[in-house]
Amino acid sequence: MVVLVSQAQFYIEKTQVIYFGLEGRMVFFHLWTHWDTSATGVRIPREVVLQGFFYAKDIDDAAYAIGRCADQPLFSAALATNAYYARPKEFIVVDLDRSRRRRQVRGNAIAIARGAAHDCRRFDYDASKATAAAICMDPHHAITTYAAQNYTQALAALRNGSTIMCVAHCFIAVEALKPVVLERYIRGTGKALEHIRNDWNLKRTSNVEPAPRLMLIFQGDEKTYEDAKVASDGFEHGSKIYRETVPLADECYELTLHYVRDALLSFGEIDDDSLVAIQRCNIPLTGREPSSTISSFTEAPGDFISGRHPAVAALYETSFMSTYGEECMALRFRVAWSEDDPTGNRRDPRKG
């Protein structure tokens, strides 16, 4: 048994069981969210825990095998929820061989999240399963999986505040998907390459290869495509200096993420209920690392309007909040006005 931990921006309400084949053997994963109630008694979603089971000769073999495929249950969930996750880290490994009385165990120190809660989305099993099927059941599943993993890396880069890295990972996914979407378009339309040139207003001497990126992935949006291409190429190949690529990435990253995700989800038949859950997450959830900083306004009682600033005590409590109609975790706070000045001495609020 191998237990891994991942910082993720989605939470799992009930333990989920996922299994798939690896080298002719089955891998079983139990997935759940670690809920923190230590601070205020309110349940705060923290890490996603993966408990993996795999028949192996020893714990090193099991840890290596499960570590290789631990991303599989998570990247489809990240794509469905459009939310970040960190690569799972090994926490505990236990030998469960019943034939041995003396069994090996090892553990690693893991930094467990504490403090302010972060925004997160609910893990929808059916939507995640439909997303995984769309990506992994395609005949070109090696390519679509590679592209999907780059999309999740783009979300991670954006969470760290790097729009240029976000666009670069998106364009890696675009390059990978280009031959696949062109083949599917030709097969679906039954058109010869010459007719496709006419559809896309390409000259006879033009190279048709770049066109699928614009027409089939970027949905004909020339500005976003050009900005993303120039930013990505400039960053990757050094054709532009860094300060020139970042403004382009800042301008185009949101639509680039949208187009790449749409292209990935188009590879499978997704049922209506799952599609609703997936479309509810069209806007990426890529908030920065949680912090205790909150900002708002408060109105002082009339007695405190004076020449001196009154002392203000802020009382924090963690709770559920709703943002844009979506349930997420955040901080709620109250501000209490006090007649004590910051030094602890009481004063007359009517005096300046």
N, C-alpha and C positions, 0 to 999 in steps of 0.2 A: 504494500500500500504506500502510495506517495501522496502527500498533501502539499499543495502549492497555493500561493496567495497572490492575488492580483489587485492592484488599485484600479478601480473601474468607476465609470460614471453611470452605471446602471445597477439596479438592485434586483434580487431574485426573491420573490415573496415566499415561495415554497421550494423545497429541495427538488432539483431536476436531475433525472438520470439520462445520460447520453452515452451511447456506445457506438463503436465503429471498428473496422478491421485494421490491423497493423501487422504487416509481415506474416499474414496467415493466422494471426492470433487476435483475440478480441480485447479491446481496451474499454473499460467501463469508467465513466466519470460521474461522480455525484457533485452537483454544483449548488452552492447556497451562499447567501450573504451573511457576513458577520455583523450583527446588530449591536451597537454600543448603547447601553443604558446607564453607564456609570456616572455620567455628569448630572443629569437632571431627571432621570427616569424616563425620558422620551426616547423612543427607539430611533437611533441614527444609523443609516446604512454606512458601513465602512468598506472593508475589503470583500471581494468575491473569493470564496474558497473552493478549490477543486480537489476532490479526493479521488485519486486514480487507482485502479486495480489492474494488474497485468501479470500474467504468468511469465516468470523469468528465472534465470539460474541463481541470481543473487540480487541484493538491493541496488547495486550499482547498475546492473543491466536494466532493472525496472525503472530506476530514476532517469537513466539516459533515454529509454524508449518513451516514457510518459512525458518527459521534458520536451522531447522533439515534437510531440503532437498536442501539447497543452494549449497551444494557440487555437486549435481547431474549434473547440466549443465556444471560444470567445470572439473570434473575429466576425463570425456570422451574426452574433448578438450585437457587436459594435456597429456592424453595417445596418442592421435592422433598426437599432435605436439611434443611429447616427451619433454615437457617443464614444468617448475615448476609453481605452483600457491600457494598462501597462503589462508588459510581458510577465507572465507568472513566475514567481520565485519559489524555489524549493524550500519548504518549511520543515516537514518531518517525513522520514522514510522508515517503514517498519516491515520486517520480514514476517509474513503471515503463514509460512509453511508449517502445517500441523505436524509434520513428521519430525520436526526438530524441537527439542526442549529448550535449547539455547538459541535465541534468535537475535539477529543484529538489528540495532536501531540507531538512527542518527538524526540530528536536528540542527537547524540553522537559525541564528538570531534574525528576526524580521522586525523592522520598524513598523509598529502598528499605528495607524492614524488616530490622532486625538484632536481635541480642540474644535474649531468651527466646522460645521457640516458643509458639504459641498452639494451643488446641484446634481441631481441624478435622475435617470428615467427608469421606469419599471421594465424589467425584462419580460417580454412576451414570448412564451415558448413557441407557440404556433408560428408567429411572425419570424422568429429566429430560425425555426426549422425550415420554413418556406424559403428564406434567404439562403440558408446553407444548401438546400436542394438546387436553387437557381444557379449557385456558383459551382458546386461540387459535382453535380450530375450532368453538366454540359460535356459534350465530347472533348472539348478543349479545356477540361477542368484544371489542368496544370497551369494554363495561362490565366484563366479567370480567377483562380485562387491566388496566384501571384499578384494580379492586379488588385484584388480585394484587400490583400495584406498591405499593399502600398497605400491603399485608401485609408486604412486604419492608422498607418504611420503618418499620413497627412493630418489626421485628426490629432494625433499625439504632438506633432510639430506645432500645430496651431494652438494647442493647449499651453505649450511652452512659449507662445508669443512670436513664433517665427512663421510669418506668412510666406516667405520665400521658400523655406523648406517644405511647407505645406503644398505649394504649387509644384515644386520639383517632384515630390512623391506622386502627386496627381498625374503629372505628365509622364512619369514612368509607367503608371497604369494605362494611360492613353496609348502610349507606344506599344505596350504589350497587347492591348485589345484591338489595335488597328487591323491586323490581318484577319482576326476572327470576325469582327463586325462586317468587314467587306465580304468575306466568304458567305456569311449568313444572309447578307443583303442580296447577293447574286443568286443564292439558292432560293430565297424567298420570293424574289421578283421574277426569276427566270429570264432576266435580261442579260444580253451580251455586254461585254465591257464597253463596246462602242456606243451602245444605247445609254449606258450609265454616264459616259462622258457627255452626251447631249443633255441628259437630265441635270447634270451638275454644271453645265456651261463650260466644260473644259475643252481647250484646244486639242487638236489631234496630236500635237507634239508635246502636250503637257503630261507630266508624270501623274498618273492617277493615284499613286500610293498615299500622298499626304491628304487627299480629299476625304477619305473616310473619317479622319480625325475631326475635320470641320463639320462635315455633313451628317455623319452618323453618331458621333459622340457629343460634339459641341452644338448639335442641332441647328447648324447654319449660323450661329452667333459669331460673326467674323471678328468683332472687336475683342471679345473675351478670349477667343482662340489665339489671336495674334499677341495679345498681352501676355497670356499664359506661356505661349511658345517662346517669346522673346525673353521673358523673365527666367524661364527654366533653362533655356540654352545659354543665356548670359551668365547665370549662376553656375551651371555645370561645366561649361567650356571656357569660361572666363572672357567671353566676347564683349561683356559689359562689366563695368565696375559695380561693386556691390550697391552703392548708394543709388545707382540708376535702376537696378532690378527690383529693389524693395518697393518703391512706389507703384510699379506695375503689378507686383504681387498683391499689394494692399488693395488695388483696384479690382482685381479679377478673382481672388481666391474663393469667394463665396459661390459665384456662379460656376467656377471650375469644379468645386466639390459637388455641386448639384448635378452637373452634367455627367461626371464620372460615376456617381452613385446610381443615377438613372440608367446608365449604360450597363452597369453590373446587374442591376435588378431585372433588366429586360431579358436575361438569359433563361428564365424559367417561368412556368405558369404559376402565378401566385393567386391563391384564393382571395375572395373579396374581403373577408374579415381581416386576414393578415395584411392585405394591401392597405386597408384603412389604418391599421396600427403602424405600418411602415411609413405611410404618408404623413401621419401625425408627427413624425420625427424628421420631416424634411429639412428643418433648420438644424445645423450641427450644434450639439451641446459640447462646447469646448471651453468652458470656464477655466480660468487660471487656478493655480493651487489655492485651496481654501485658506482664508485668513480671517482674523477677528475684526477687520476693519469694516465698519458700517457707517453710512452717511444718511442723514435725514434732516428735518427741521423740527424745532419745537418752539412753542410760544410761551414766554415767561408770564407769570401772573403780574397784574398791574403794579403790585407793591414792589416788584423787583426791578422795575424800569427806573434806573438811577444812573448816576455817573460812574458807579463801580460795577464791575462784572460780578454777578453772583456765583457761588459755587454750584456746580452741577454734578449730580451723581447719576451715572448710567447703570441700569440694572439689566443684565443680559439673561435671556433664556432661549434655549434651542427648541425649535418647533417645526411643524409642517407649514409650508406656505404654498401659495399657488402663483405661478408666473406664466402669463400668457395662456391661461386655461389649463396648464399642465402641472401636475403635482410634483413638487421638488422639495428638497431640504434646504433650509436657510436659517438665518438668525432672526429672531424677533426681539425687540428691545423696548424698554420704557425709559423715559428720562424723568427723574424726580428732582424738583427744585428744592434747594436747602437754604436755610438761613445761616449756615456756617460758611465762613470763608475758607479758602484752601488750606489755611494754617490750622483750622479746627476751632478758631475763636468765633463765638457768636457775635453778630452785629445787628444793628438796627437797619432793616432793608430800606427804610425811608430816608436814611442819610446817604449822601453821596460818597 
